Amino acid sequence: MAVFRAHSAGVRVFENRDLEASDRIARHLGRGGVAILDGPWEKIIRLRRTLAAKGASREALRNLMLRADAATPQPVPGLPALLRDGLVALDDVLFALRSAENTHPVEALGGSLITVHPDVLVPRSQPLIWLIRRALERVRPDLPPAPAVLDMGCGSGVCALLAAQVMPDAAVLAADHLPEALASTAVNAARFAAEGRIRAGAVATAEPGDLYETLGDRRFDLIIFNAPWVVAPARNRMETALNDGGQRTIRRFLAGAPARLNPGGRVIVGYSDHSGPRAIANLERFIAEAGLRILGRLSDRIKTHRKKRAWEAIYAYDLAGRE
Ligand SMILES: C[S@@+](CC[C@H](N)C(=O)[O-])C[C@H]1O[C@@H](n2cnc3c(N)ncnc32)[C@H](O)[C@@H]1O
């Protein structure tokens, strides 16, 4: 998401013919200025491409802004979530348009389409999402009214949206270390709220950060983590959605969870035996080491891509702190 700051070089509007003066705009951006672009979409896109080719930094390009009512080639999904003072960063608009081409139906969300940034994990496994929904329905009667819920590793926001549907009075905070994931979640939450599928404001997004890093001292009645469960090193940021080298992320998540729970709080962990029974034994050892108890383990089976096995088991653990 763009953070709109007026720098010392100030805010200037560039209209129609000015949009061809890429050198002047580059100088303005180079001084830390914010440029509001007002003109035909094609010219705006050409200008951005020219500036990028001339070596404008990512940060400078983020200071290219559009008015919220500017014409785009198609409606921008989730635009209200992107607005800052009636202005929206051009890069956020491009992001939302790219995400909109990447839509996926989710049966457990009533068949609604969710939009997913190309760098964010697509929630393809419907059985797993159903499993998380069943786990949410299982814990709901034990939670206080208007529970505070954390969706750790929100990705597209599918678990946060499920929580907001299953518990319509919940205040859900979605967290992830990838800004692209938080932006996808914000766009989907804004659209679901606009369509009346969740309560407006039910899902908020945290600042990007490693696990609990950006959450201050907040505590929750329920924490959900559909964790990366392939025990292999992640070679890049995107692979952290699936790969967890040495199971270090899930172990750190579990170790930190009890301090984040309100009394009587619960944790739902989505996991799989994709990496074999040893990974499950390790997971259950980490749960015990963290001082958490297993209250239940829902399971199902999904087709696996592994050569030796046709199926793998998927689990939703229902965990509680020690009484
Ligand atoms: C298996 S995906 C789940 C995505 C989404 N919740 C879903 O169910 O489709 C795991 C998510 O955890 C995030 N993640 C991995 N390591 C993380 C970390 N150290 N801190 C925060 N998020 C992390 C990934 O970016 C990814 O979005």
The ligand as an ORCA input file, in Angstrom:
! r2SCAN-3c Opt
* xyz 0 1
  C       0.467    -21.854      3.160
  S       0.441    -20.099      2.914
  C      -1.193    -19.719      3.534
  C      -1.840    -18.552      2.829
  C      -3.311    -18.351      3.187
  N      -3.487    -18.189      4.612
  C      -4.141    -19.524      2.693
  O      -4.659    -20.279      3.521
  O      -4.262    -19.688      1.474
  C       1.530    -19.486      4.181
  C       1.605    -17.975      4.297
  O       2.496    -17.649      5.360
  C       3.295    -16.546      5.000
  N       4.553    -16.613      5.763
  C       5.573    -17.492      5.622
  N       6.552    -17.228      6.492
  C       6.144    -16.155      7.221
  C       6.731    -15.403      8.288
  N       7.933    -15.712      8.782
  N       6.037    -14.358      8.786
  C       4.806    -14.029      8.293
  N       4.197    -14.708      7.279
  C       4.868    -15.761      6.759
  C       3.498    -16.699      3.504
  O       3.844    -15.473      2.883
  C       2.124    -17.242      3.070
  O       1.249    -16.195      2.725
*
